[in-house]
Amino acid sequence: MTNTQLFTAVVLIWGSTWLAITFQFGEVDPILSVAFRFFLAAMILGAFCLFKKLSLKLPLHIHFKMAIAGLCLYALDYTLLYQSQQYIISAIVAVMSSCMVYINVVLRRVLLKKPMRREVIIGATCGMVGISLIFMPEFGKIKADHLLILGISFAFVSFFFAGLGNVLSERILDHGTPVIQMNFWAMSYGVLFILCYVLFQDLEWRLPTNPHYYFSMLYLSLFGSVLAFGAYMKLLRQMGSDKAAYVVLVYPIVALLLSTLFESYQWHLEALIGVCVVLLGNGIAMGKIPLVLPKWPHAKQ
């Protein structure tokens, strides 16, 4: 698949998971739902590897890196994000998600010694402005207190670990590690870390009675985790973690389109302008819209 096809697939799937996740709340602690989701996804990947006779044997140093990536990308990222959403509205989360692109750019430079691409930084800035316009009416619901600060702190740390997980995954893939096997091990390690946290917190284990929970879980595991993360990891390998991270700025648009169909979301002028700005930023970040700018100054050797 081309980069455009992979990017589109990730955006469409992750945009639809926002609606699917709403069926996960209520009977089961959200952190347990995260563990169930990635456990099922890891089992699907493992079964696929066995069916296709794909070797799961990888060097020990790769396992160490995959464990750290799984801790960051699947355990800390998701558990902290769920914690943040107890205190802040989704609009803040959506706007703050734009910072992940900047985090990826900086960490990619520091850890992988790869260049900071101007088009990605400029595109991310456009995306952040666009997302802010889309969710502008929601900001009137914000109540400034210590819980807001707590929620923002959880969200920022969550996106930091997501960015760190992205860059570590790019490094693992640069070693030639197959995407499917890497996702299997990283998700498996992530689930182990989450389960350790669950046991430490002594959360109540409960099986939900609502059948919609199981349907949404299957969708989140198969499509939202196995297929989407598989496509996303291929983007990391082919485009770099800085450009691939732009999906977090585009898939909220898909979520809003689905919300329009199923939840009677009302569009406003700022949202329409915001969508255009996000798409403009995407074109710039992906190099589809050329920039005529002076070159970055280089330090003398």
SEMARVO-448146 format. One line per field, with one value per residue: residue in three letters; x, y, z negated of N, C-alpha, C in turn. Coordinates in steps of 0.001 Angstrom, whole numbers, m for minus. Layout:
SEMARVO-448146
r	[ALA_...]
n.px	[X_...]
n.py	[Y_...]
n.pz	[Z_...]
ca.px	[X_...]
ca.py	[Y_...]
ca.pz	[Z_...]
c.px	[X_...]
c.py	[Y_...]
c.pz	[Z_...]
***
This chain:
SEMARVO-448146
r	[MET_THR_ASN_THR_GLN_LEU_PHE_THR_ALA_VAL_VAL_LEU_ILE_TRP_GLY_SER_THR_TRP_LEU_ALA_ILE_THR_PHE_GLN_PHE_GLY_GLU_VAL_ASP_PRO_ILE_LEU_SER_VAL_ALA_PHE_ARG_PHE_PHE_LEU_ALA_ALA_MET_ILE_LEU_GLY_ALA_PHE_CYS_LEU_PHE_LYS_LYS_LEU_SER_LEU_LYS_LEU_PRO_LEU_HIS_ILE_HIS_PHE_LYS_MET_ALA_ILE_ALA_GLY_LEU_CYS_LEU_TYR_ALA_LEU_ASP_TYR_THR_LEU_LEU_TYR_GLN_SER_GLN_GLN_TYR_ILE_ILE_SER_ALA_ILE_VAL_ALA_VAL_MET_SER_SER_CYS_MET_VAL_TYR_ILE_ASN_VAL_VAL_LEU_ARG_ARG_VAL_LEU_LEU_LYS_LYS_PRO_MET_ARG_ARG_GLU_VAL_ILE_ILE_GLY_ALA_THR_CYS_GLY_MET_VAL_GLY_ILE_SER_LEU_ILE_PHE_MET_PRO_GLU_PHE_GLY_LYS_ILE_LYS_ALA_ASP_HIS_LEU_LEU_ILE_LEU_GLY_ILE_SER_PHE_ALA_PHE_VAL_SER_PHE_PHE_PHE_ALA_GLY_LEU_GLY_ASN_VAL_LEU_SER_GLU_ARG_ILE_LEU_ASP_HIS_GLY_THR_PRO_VAL_ILE_GLN_MET_ASN_PHE_TRP_ALA_MET_SER_TYR_GLY_VAL_LEU_PHE_ILE_LEU_CYS_TYR_VAL_LEU_PHE_GLN_ASP_LEU_GLU_TRP_ARG_LEU_PRO_THR_ASN_PRO_HIS_TYR_TYR_PHE_SER_MET_LEU_TYR_LEU_SER_LEU_PHE_GLY_SER_VAL_LEU_ALA_PHE_GLY_ALA_TYR_MET_LYS_LEU_LEU_ARG_GLN_MET_GLY_SER_ASP_LYS_ALA_ALA_TYR_VAL_VAL_LEU_VAL_TYR_PRO_ILE_VAL_ALA_LEU_LEU_LEU_SER_THR_LEU_PHE_GLU_SER_TYR_GLN_TRP_HIS_LEU_GLU_ALA_LEU_ILE_GLY_VAL_CYS_VAL_VAL_LEU_LEU_GLY_ASN_GLY_ILE_ALA_MET_GLY_LYS_ILE_PRO_LEU_VAL_LEU_PRO_LYS_TRP_PRO_HIS_ALA_LYS_GLN]
n.px	[841_392_1812_m182_m2519_m2162_m2099_m4676_m6230_m5550_m6480_m9266_m10014_m9124_m10525_m13105_m13010_m13443_m16194_m16780_m15525_m17211_m19045_m17710_m17688_m18956_m19840_m17381_m14134_m12292_m9506_m9194_m10620_m8899_m6786_m8096_m8642_m6084_m5019_m6674_m6115_m3370_m3516_m4838_m2919_m847_m2024_m2272_419_1195_m458_466_2989_5013_8000_8446_10691_13073_15957_17416_18006_16260_13845_13979_13826_11295_9703_9944_8819_6223_5427_5391_3751_1379_654_1290_554_m2223_m3473_m2928_m4157_m6852_m7194_m6901_m9176_m11140_m11175_m10987_m12467_m13164_m12437_m10194_m8370_m8209_m7084_m4675_m3501_m2198_285_1779_2971_4996_6462_7304_8956_11052_12030_12723_14828_16630_16961_17203_18791_17858_16818_15025_12170_11050_8594_6961_6790_5608_3242_2109_1606_m358_m2292_m2821_m3953_m6200_m7599_m8162_m9982_m12061_m13030_m13729_m16259_m16536_m14758_m15914_m17108_m15268_m14044_m12094_m9947_m8184_m8511_m8709_m6102_m4835_m5927_m4994_m2278_m2065_m2848_m849_1473_721_703_3371_4576_3376_4559_7234_7036_6398_8775_10653_9570_9971_12743_13153_11976_13706_15794_15065_13096_10191_6907_4474_5292_6614_4525_2981_4629_5138_2535_1851_3706_2873_287_963_2228_48_m1694_m201_m370_m3133_m3476_m2024_m3567_m5834_m8304_m11761_m12692_m14824_m17260_m18897_m22429_m23717_m24221_m23252_m20859_m19075_m19148_m18095_m15608_m14438_m14267_m12549_m10265_m9601_m9793_m9140_m6752_m5139_m5205_m5095_m2884_m973_m879_m122_2425_3801_3729_5368_7810_8147_7693_8562_8394_7629_6113_4143_2752_928_m1564_m3053_m4140_m5879_m7742_m9731_m11537_m12880_m14139_m15909_m17537_m18812_m20064_m21859_m23624_m24575_m24872_m25985_m24356_m23752_m22643_m20496_m19404_m16718_m15782_m15879_m14006_m11820_m11483_m10631_m8198_m6788_m6569_m5061_m2694_m2031_m1431_841_2590_2940_4286_2863_2040_4133_6668_7920_10509_13263_16365_17150_19386_22737_25048_28476_31117]
n.py	[m1205_2293_5301_7237_5674_4120_6139_7207_4963_4628_7060_6917_4623_5124_7472_6510_5000_6646_6829_4152_3700_4874_2955_1469_2478_2515_m195_m1469_m819_1730_1349_m1396_m2069_m1113_m2913_m5341_m4794_m4593_m7043_m8844_m7946_m8561_m11347_m11925_m11065_m12829_m15314_m14962_m14858_m17488_m18894_m18021_m18886_m17190_m16226_m15611_m15136_m12942_m10798_m10329_m7678_m6291_m7120_m5861_m3163_m3221_m3779_m1417_339_m729_m239_2576_3270_1728_1194_3361_5650_5219_4652_6976_8853_8120_8696_11476_12289_12199_14618_16707_18138_16599_18310_19770_17694_16967_19282_19427_17139_17829_18619_16361_15964_17892_16915_14460_15398_16687_14608_12759_14041_14215_11535_9882_11306_12509_14854_17931_18561_21245_21488_19751_20892_23387_22484_21099_23214_24615_22616_22535_25053_24755_22608_23875_25822_24179_23049_25262_26282_24526_25304_27159_25735_25116_24803_26558_25230_23378_20750_20899_21620_19312_17404_18354_18037_15230_14591_15815_14430_11928_12260_12803_10325_8847_10019_9348_6584_6337_7243_5406_3102_3651_3520_812_m382_556_m1160_m3263_m4883_m6892_m5555_m6768_m8738_m7055_m5426_m7395_m8243_m5765_m4928_m7071_m6833_m4323_m4914_m6581_m4741_m3043_m4813_m5366_m2880_m2796_m4891_m3853_m1636_m2885_m3177_m3759_m6734_m7348_m8741_m7316_m6884_m5812_m6365_m4658_m3757_m5856_m6081_m3590_m3833_m5896_m4586_m2443_m3870_m5493_m3769_m1103_m1586_m3889_m3660_m822_65_m1514_m453_2120_1736_968_3365_4840_3618_4201_6942_8290_9131_11723_12821_10815_11108_13077_12088_12219_14696_14722_12614_13399_14840_12934_11665_13683_13822_11335_11728_13654_12141_10192_11316_13794_16080_19560_21578_24488_27753_28270_25674_24592_26219_25494_22770_23084_24388_22422_20444_21861_22141_19435_18932_20509_19359_16807_17339_17851_20373_22697_24593_27845_28896_30392_28583_26608_27982_26802_25662_26670_24514]
n.pz	[0_662_m833_m1070_m990_m3301_m5257_m4951_m5649_m8384_m9450_m8902_m10347_m13045_m13433_m13562_m15858_m18025_m18318_m18772_m21217_m23060_m23767_m25565_m28078_m31437_m32695_m33121_m34421_m32800_m32400_m32568_m30309_m28354_m28720_m28041_m25359_m24070_m24758_m23385_m20796_m20621_m20796_m18402_m16549_m17254_m16611_m13873_m13105_m13746_m11985_m9511_m9754_m10702_m12114_m15556_m16905_m18062_m18452_m21742_m22496_m20891_m21943_m24420_m23647_m22435_m24629_m26097_m24238_m24142_m26780_m26769_m24511_m24555_m27211_m29251_m27711_m27020_m29532_m31037_m29397_m29582_m32262_m32218_m30846_m32696_m33889_m32065_m29086_m25873_m23834_m24664_m24832_m22143_m20985_m22410_m21460_m19179_m19965_m20007_m17572_m17554_m19725_m18696_m16633_m18043_m19775_m17859_m16669_m18836_m19802_m17523_m15865_m13561_m11013_m11759_m10202_m8293_m6954_m8337_m10894_m10321_m9115_m11290_m13007_m11592_m11718_m14490_m14891_m13272_m14549_m16954_m16093_m15236_m17621_m19068_m20221_m22372_m24302_m25920_m27891_m29733_m32990_m35078_m37307_m39892_m39099_m36349_m35687_m36573_m34832_m32337_m32770_m32993_m30368_m28810_m29634_m28800_m25978_m25630_m26254_m24234_m21990_m22537_m22411_m19699_m18428_m19437_m18314_m15612_m15567_m16197_m13963_m12051_m12371_m10871_m11862_m11568_m11015_m11929_m13814_m15600_m16544_m17801_m19979_m21284_m22003_m23646_m25740_m26624_m27586_m29742_m31452_m31979_m33287_m35565_m36798_m37230_m39065_m41167_m41816_m42617_m41222_m40435_m38892_m36253_m34135_m31415_m30755_m28630_m25250_m23259_m24205_m23743_m20963_m20224_m21425_m19930_m17471_m18141_m18847_m16568_m14265_m15232_m16606_m15645_m12726_m12253_m13831_m12642_m10038_m10735_m11860_m9591_m8260_m9985_m9428_m6702_m6358_m8590_m12084_m12650_m10483_m10277_m12652_m12175_m11734_m14060_m14022_m11946_m12103_m14054_m12507_m10992_m13104_m13888_m11628_m11756_m14177_m13406_m11884_m13684_m16219_m16058_m15733_m15464_m12947_m12646_m11525_m12248_m12621_m10040_m8740_m10281_m9568_m6926_m7385_m8821_m6840_m5004_m6485_m6598_m3908_m3635_m5554_m4501_m2225_67_676_1756_52_177_m1157_m2939_m3369_m6286_m8641_m8927_m11316_m11385_m10570]
ca.px	[0_1125_1713_m1502_m3508_m1949_m2510_m6146_m6777_m5389_m7369_m10659_m10250_m9015_m11622_m14323_m12886_m13990_m17577_m16785_m15076_m18318_m19742_m16846_m17811_m20126_m19776_m16009_m13149_m11675_m8155_m9383_m11033_m7671_m6070_m8838_m8503_m4776_m4830_m7333_m5357_m2129_m3861_m5129_m1628_m132_m2659_m1926_1814_1227_m1111_1361_4302_5964_8801_8334_11997_13781_17092_17085_18047_15030_12783_14094_13293_9857_9060_9862_7833_4907_5128_5072_2722_120_312_1275_m213_m3671_m3971_m2883_m5155_m8151_m7236_m7075_m10528_m12037_m11102_m11053_m13347_m12461_m11914_m8829_m7553_m7991_m6137_m3376_m2912_m1332_1643_2510_3801_6204_7222_7969_10015_12181_12590_13342_16120_17515_17230_17565_19681_17261_16571_13713_11687_10261_7224_6201_6547_4625_1977_1558_1091_m1649_m3225_m3197_m4881_m7447_m8299_m8665_m11176_m13126_m13575_m13831_m17423_m16409_m13901_m16755_m17543_m14129_m14056_m10700_m9674_m7032_m8789_m8367_m4640_m4498_m6293_m4061_m992_m2170_m2905_462_2394_261_1181_4831_4898_2982_5628_8418_6754_6497_10180_11275_9084_10686_14107_13066_11701_14924_16660_14539_12122_8895_5860_3500_5917_6885_3263_2577_5409_4949_1216_1890_4406_2011_m773_1556_2415_m1275_m2211_529_m971_m4479_m3337_m1541_m4686_m6911_m9549_m12753_m12828_m16241_m17607_m20083_m23611_m24199_m23565_m22566_m19486_m18271_m19030_m17156_m14289_m13925_m13895_m11373_m9105_m9243_m9573_m8449_m5424_m4371_m5064_m4681_m1512_m120_m694_597_3833_4381_3949_6558_8987_8277_7615_9137_7404_7154_5018_3078_1978_m98_m2875_m3814_m4809_m6857_m8844_m10892_m12504_m13707_m14976_m16989_m18465_m19630_m20904_m22939_m24582_m25142_m25057_m26582_m23402_m24102_m21458_m20497_m18474_m15333_m15419_m15626_m12710_m10817_m11233_m9811_m6842_m6156_m6217_m3939_m1517_m1677_m782_2185_3406_3239_5030_1984_2003_5523_6926_9003_11068_14724_16888_17532_20823_23540_26214_29729_31891]
ca.py	[0_3552_6093_7885_4661_3783_7299_7274_3846_4928_8177_6459_3667_5777_8429_5786_4407_7573_6438_2798_3749_5294_1751_796_3098_2175_m1361_m1921_250_2010_794_m2809_m2140_m961_m4187_m6318_m4436_m4931_m8476_m9486_m7582_m9338_m12725_m11986_m10986_m14076_m16368_m14707_m15269_m18947_m19363_m17708_m19425_m16092_m16434_m14607_m15036_m11702_m10628_m9865_m6219_m5816_m7345_m4806_m1938_m3400_m3671_16_917_m1167_504_3967_3466_1053_1209_4702_6572_5027_4770_8389_9576_7843_9450_12902_12559_12332_15988_17704_17784_16027_19387_20066_16551_17051_20368_19060_16054_18407_18748_15117_16118_18609_15995_13518_16101_16917_13329_12147_14703_13908_10106_9238_12204_12792_16299_18517_18996_22484_21314_19068_21865_24358_21769_20823_24478_24814_21641_22941_26177_24218_21859_24872_26429_23175_22830_26550_26434_23684_25924_27909_24839_24825_25375_26684_24855_22481_19523_21184_21535_17902_16728_18789_17408_13828_14520_16151_13311_10858_12506_12670_8906_8409_10449_8543_5264_6447_7353_4115_2151_3949_2997_m649_m721_850_m2340_m4303_m5721_m6948_m4771_m7613_m9307_m5985_m5052_m8471_m8196_m4483_m4962_m8058_m6202_m3259_m5541_m7029_m3567_m2579_m5772_m5134_m1684_m3168_m5682_m2947_m779_m3744_m2823_m4833_m7432_m7580_m8930_m6512_m7602_m5175_m6963_m3629_m3679_m6889_m5718_m2472_m4355_m6615_m3588_m1715_m4752_m5919_m2630_9_m1948_m4752_m3100_583_182_m2110_548_3256_1376_1028_4792_5222_3126_4773_8403_8870_9337_13110_12966_9861_11584_14038_11437_12612_15961_14545_11701_14014_15281_11755_11469_14668_13423_10256_12325_14338_11132_9372_12037_15101_17180_20733_22266_25942_28326_28070_24277_24415_26855_24668_21589_23517_24688_21138_19800_22638_21727_18086_19041_21064_18386_15664_17775_18001_21809_23129_25830_28669_29521_30322_27394_26735_28266_25697_26127_26438_23405]
ca.pz	[0_694_m2065_m1082_m1355_m4703_m6050_m4886_m6419_m9804_m9791_m8887_m11440_m14348_m13546_m13936_m17193_m19019_m18530_m19340_m22609_m23927_m24236_m26534_m29393_m32238_m33571_m33354_m34571_m31497_m32286_m32257_m28915_m27564_m28809_m27239_m23949_m23533_m24922_m22248_m19597_m20628_m20485_m16964_m15859_m17505_m15818_m12464_m12938_m13742_m10759_m8391_m10116_m10850_m13315_m16610_m17553_m17778_m19370_m23079_m22580_m20255_m22932_m25426_m23033_m22231_m25941_m26422_m23316_m24594_m28008_m26432_m23493_m24835_m28636_m29835_m26862_m27119_m30909_m31413_m28612_m30197_m33514_m31910_m30362_m33838_m34399_m30991_m27979_m24728_m22995_m25108_m24444_m20695_m20705_m22956_m20675_m18161_m20497_m19800_m16378_m17990_m20576_m17800_m15908_m18949_m20198_m16678_m16498_m19968_m19948_m16260_m15128_m12259_m10900_m12054_m8888_m8399_m6489_m9390_m11961_m9828_m8952_m12617_m13540_m10921_m12266_m15835_m14734_m12728_m15596_m17918_m15494_m15201_m18957_m19744_m21111_m23552_m25305_m26841_m28965_m30599_m34334_m35512_m38694_m40005_m38352_m34961_m35600_m36728_m33587_m31295_m33079_m32586_m28909_m28243_m29886_m27919_m24620_m25637_m26157_m22894_m21088_m22820_m21850_m18242_m18025_m19728_m17303_m14366_m15705_m16111_m12573_m11287_m12491_m9998_m12577_m10880_m11679_m12616_m15009_m16553_m17176_m18711_m21206_m21974_m22629_m24730_m26869_m27117_m28377_m31010_m32301_m32417_m34260_m36818_m37402_m37674_m40295_m42216_m42201_m43128_m40561_m40395_m37609_m35998_m32733_m31106_m30276_m27402_m24068_m22484_m24712_m23091_m19544_m20109_m21791_m18764_m16462_m18624_m18839_m15213_m13362_m15881_m17109_m14740_m11380_m12256_m14309_m11624_m8984_m11309_m11989_m8251_m8008_m10739_m8714_m5363_m6362_m9787_m13142_m12676_m9521_m10576_m13800_m11757_m11730_m15254_m13740_m10866_m12392_m14717_m11496_m10720_m14293_m13847_m10560_m12302_m15208_m12679_m11442_m14756_m17478_m15735_m15897_m14680_m12434_m12710_m10565_m12700_m12399_m8604_m8470_m10950_m8742_m5792_m7877_m9138_m5574_m4460_m7235_m6180_m2610_m3853_m6284_m3644_m1047_1226_949_1582_m675_709_m2352_m2974_m4018_m7698_m8776_m9471_m12073_m10713_m11093]
c.px	[871_970_346_m2580_m3391_m2439_m4035_m6783_m6700_m6363_m8815_m10944_m10193_m10083_m12907_m14229_m13409_m15427_m17652_m16422_m16213_m19098_m18928_m17033_m19058_m19873_m18354_m15090_m12440_m10288_m8223_m9797_m9833_m6896_m6756_m8609_m7167_m4430_m5444_m6579_m4070_m2409_m4167_m3830_m834_m685_m2318_m495_1934_644_m208_2779_5386_6712_8651_9648_12707_14922_16661_17066_16825_13853_12801_13498_11785_9100_8909_8827_6419_4469_4674_3807_1372_m301_186_424_m1708_m4189_m3976_m3931_m6560_m8297_m7516_m8509_m11565_m12141_m11217_m11936_m12517_m11865_m10472_m7894_m7214_m6973_m4745_m2700_m1986_104_2454_3403_5101_7088_7987_9146_11255_12840_13275_14722_17105_17927_17718_18511_19175_16812_15148_13197_10731_8814_6358_5840_5492_3262_1310_965_m253_m2695_m3713_m4201_m6235_m8263_m8888_m9939_m12354_m13816_m13775_m15054_m17296_m15609_m14692_m17238_m16442_m14268_m12626_m10577_m8497_m7250_m8474_m6861_m4193_m4769_m5350_m2686_m981_m2115_m1542_1456_2022_804_2704_5226_4480_4059_6892_8247_6851_7947_10922_10844_9778_12104_14130_12864_12901_15909_16189_13555_10789_7803_4935_4085_6207_5614_2798_3314_5188_3591_1195_2585_3545_901_m234_1757_1076_m1833_m1492_m43_m2350_m4410_m2890_m2670_m5869_m8262_m10479_m12845_m14301_m16454_m18887_m21227_m24136_m23483_m22826_m21116_m18588_m18102_m18008_m15740_m13652_m13477_m12626_m10123_m8655_m8896_m8728_m7046_m4612_m4125_m4526_m3245_m533_173_118_2089_4527_4628_5193_7826_9216_8325_8385_8045_6881_5976_3840_2179_885_m1492_m3712_m4539_m5899_m8022_m9957_m11956_m13445_m14655_m16158_m18005_m19376_m20558_m22081_m24029_m25309_m25455_m25555_m25640_m23764_m22828_m21623_m19388_m17021_m14864_m15088_m14284_m11592_m10469_m10335_m8362_m6092_m5703_m5078_m2639_m1062_m948_639_3094_3829_3989_4194_1856_3411_5624_8092_9548_12580_15180_17242_19023_21549_24748_27498_30491_33220]
c.py	[1248_4284_6754_6901_4273_4904_7389_6182_4125_6017_7710_5528_4360_6855_7762_5179_5337_7207_5069_2812_4134_4096_989_1324_2597_1040_m1741_m718_470_1402_m704_m2986_m1994_m2275_m5256_m6071_m4907_m6406_m9216_m9193_m8397_m10800_m12903_m11956_m12277_m15225_m16208_m15157_m16786_m19501_m19163_m18234_m18339_m16260_m15275_m14436_m13761_m11558_m10015_m8347_m5600_m6009_m6254_m3502_m2040_m3301_m2213_695_534_m454_1920_4077_2871_1112_2632_5674_6438_5189_6232_9203_9360_8596_10927_13226_12544_13786_17063_17197_17321_17094_19722_18936_16624_18124_20005_17952_16577_18538_17488_15198_16821_17703_14998_14154_16246_15598_12608_12740_14269_12437_9442_10070_12489_14252_16698_19151_20180_22272_20635_20057_22878_23707_21482_22080_24814_23863_22024_24098_25671_23473_22811_25529_25455_23054_24118_26673_25634_24350_26771_27073_24571_25545_25378_26345_23882_21174_19691_21056_20080_17141_17077_18146_15944_13705_14797_15010_12124_11038_12445_11204_8336_8779_9630_7132_5258_6429_6046_3063_2379_3390_1479_m1083_m437_m314_m3475_m5231_m5720_m6256_m5660_m8192_m8232_m5571_m6118_m8360_m6899_m4442_m5931_m7487_m5093_m3796_m6003_m5857_m3061_m3506_m5640_m3923_m2012_m3950_m4809_m2058_m1565_m3329_m4028_m5424_m7768_m7751_m8149_m7374_m7031_m5769_m5943_m3466_m4649_m6595_m4598_m2924_m5093_m5637_m2845_m2580_m5069_m4742_m1535_m302_m2745_m4066_m1676_745_m469_m1127_1734_2961_1352_2475_5284_4833_3904_6296_9041_9174_10760_13312_12041_10358_12565_13408_11869_13934_15823_13661_12304_14514_14131_11505_12437_14340_12298_10773_13077_13355_10465_10129_13465_16267_18318_21471_23776_26452_28087_26636_24017_25030_26014_23418_21944_23778_23400_20442_20538_22232_20335_18098_19554_20029_17218_16042_17914_19460_22338_24460_26559_29483_29454_29092_27677_27033_27094_26268_25790_25316_23891]
c.pz	[0_m631_m2188_m1502_m2829_m5614_m6099_m5723_m7917_m10241_m9883_m10066_m12786_m14538_m13991_m15333_m18282_m19341_m19193_m20817_m23550_m24470_m25282_m27959_m30112_m33198_m33972_m33507_m33239_m31326_m31991_m30801_m27980_m27558_m27957_m25747_m23384_m23738_m23738_m20955_m19496_m20286_m18998_m16158_m16041_m16684_m14336_m12182_m12884_m12450_m9549_m8610_m10111_m12168_m14292_m17362_m17094_m18786_m20702_m23165_m21899_m21208_m23996_m24889_m22828_m23554_m26348_m25534_m23736_m25857_m27682_m25593_m23859_m26302_m29165_m29021_m27116_m28543_m31367_m30661_m29180_m31515_m33241_m31543_m31475_m34290_m33315_m29861_m26787_m23822_m23366_m24689_m22957_m20344_m21200_m22149_m19590_m18645_m20278_m18571_m16746_m18851_m19713_m17083_m16789_m19357_m19043_m16417_m17585_m19980_m18669_m15408_m13711_m12205_m11293_m10762_m9024_m8012_m7531_m10499_m11542_m9660_m10278_m13237_m12909_m11496_m13647_m15788_m14244_m13759_m16636_m17394_m15521_m16554_m19746_m20665_m22409_m24672_m26303_m28015_m29989_m31938_m34859_m36996_m38717_m39263_m36870_m34757_m35695_m35427_m32454_m31514_m32663_m31058_m28289_m28431_m29005_m26504_m24539_m25483_m24801_m21882_m21272_m22261_m20336_m17781_m18293_m18713_m15971_m14411_m15587_m14662_m11682_m11339_m11581_m10666_m11832_m11692_m12508_m13900_m16052_m17290_m18165_m20039_m21985_m22686_m23805_m25963_m27476_m28002_m29733_m31971_m32833_m33493_m35599_m37553_m37972_m38986_m41460_m42733_m42759_m42547_m40487_m38987_m37393_m34497_m32441_m30581_m28971_m26194_m23215_m22929_m23955_m21601_m19357_m20457_m20613_m17686_m16872_m18562_m17420_m14317_m14014_m16325_m16094_m13397_m11397_m12738_m13333_m10502_m9488_m11439_m10633_m7842_m8736_m9985_m7424_m5354_m7508_m10799_m13190_m11727_m9851_m11703_m13405_m11702_m12929_m15046_m12688_m11287_m13264_m13737_m11143_m11888_m14300_m12758_m11033_m13391_m14578_m12291_m12602_m16041_m17274_m16022_m14950_m14255_m12534_m11800_m10962_m12450_m10939_m8211_m9067_m10153_m7562_m6214_m8215_m7853_m4880_m5161_m6856_m4836_m2725_m4502_m5404_m2374_199_1643_697_856_m22_m449_m2286_m3728_m5468_m7784_m9416_m10199_m11311_m11401_m11651]
***
